[in-house]
């Protein structure tokens, strides 16, 4: 039963990674735009969101 659960988690992770990459790309673009406009609050929000996405990606890769 445990092997079945691990397999399902792995499959979910494999499907999530491409979406996660798109989310990271979008957030990087948002950060770039905020830096161009010198919007400090959006810069901080983007950095926090990117850190969350990075941590999720690391969990999925493990």
C-alpha positions in Angstrom: 0.0 0.0 0.0 2.8 2.4 0.8 4.4 1.8 -2.6 1.1 2.7 -4.2 0.9 6.0 -2.3 4.5 6.9 -3.2 3.8 6.2 -6.8 0.8 8.4 -6.8 2.7 11.2 -5.1 5.5 10.9 -7.7 3.0 11.1 -10.5 1.4 14.2 -9.0 4.8 15.8 -8.6 5.7 15.0 -12.2 2.6 16.8 -13.4 3.1 19.7 -11.1 6.7 20.5 -12.1 5.9 21.9 -15.6 3.2 24.1 -14.0 5.6 25.2 -11.3 8.1 26.2 -14.0 5.5 28.4 -15.7 4.6 29.9 -12.3 8.3 30.7 -11.7 8.7 32.3 -15.1 5.6 34.4 -14.6 6.8 35.5 -11.1 10.2 36.4 -12.5 8.6 38.5 -15.1 6.5 40.2 -12.4 9.7 40.8 -10.4 11.5 42.3 -13.4 8.6 44.6 -14.2 8.4 45.7 -10.5 12.1 46.4 -10.6 11.8 48.5 -13.7 9.0 50.5 -12.1 10.8 50.6 -8.7 7.8 49.2 -6.9 9.3 48.0 -3.6 6.2 46.4 -2.2 5.7 44.3 -5.4 9.4 43.4 -5.4 9.2 42.0 -1.9 6.0 40.1 -2.7 7.6 38.5 -5.8 10.7 37.5 -3.8 8.5 35.8 -1.2 6.5 34.0 -3.8 9.6 32.9 -5.7 11.0 31.5 -2.4 7.8 29.5 -1.9 7.9 28.2 -5.4 11.5 27.2 -5.0 10.8 25.3 -1.8 7.9 23.5 -3.4 10.2 22.5 -6.4 12.8 21.2 -4.0 10.2 19.1 -2.2 9.0 17.7 -5.5 12.5 16.8 -6.7 13.3 15.0 -3.4 
